[in-house]
Amino acid sequence: KPIPARTVAITFDDGYKDNYTYAFPILKEYNFPATIFVITSEMSNPTQKERLAWEDIAVMQASGLITFGSHTITHPDLTKVLSPADLKKEIAGSKKILEEKLGRKVESFAYPIGKFDAKSRQAVIDAGYSLAAASNPGKAFSNKDVFALKRLRISKNCANMFIFWIEASGYYNFMREFKRKK
């Protein structure tokens, strides 16, 4: 099915603790659903205190507002992973870990650093995901490709509502693609 125009999905990458302490209360207040893409090796890792704990993830998932997706096991640039076995481990392995921890099917994937190539895209499909998101796949991929969904990084610059409007409107992506084409 085509995604309706003016559709927005709220997503977060990496599984930072501030997703729980700051974003989650606001999402609950406004009843906004969101997806958090987590790096599975960093959840509940004592050396990664700024990351979510599995207990935080359980609370957010139980709310019914937050869905969790995979962002690989270790967050490599997938375009530089040469071994098909390593690629499969990062993509399918993170899905398996999440499904075991969450007790539900994991359907979404976000490419680390927003980058992917044909091999990593195919590995995502082979792992059984339903969709994947990238920062800017460019014109090479159709807007209808659910394994190359375009995402925008919303940064501190977006505190300026005009900049936020430009980025969220679609003009920003259009201009980036046009510039890259030239």
Disulfide bonds with the S-S distance in Angstrom:
none
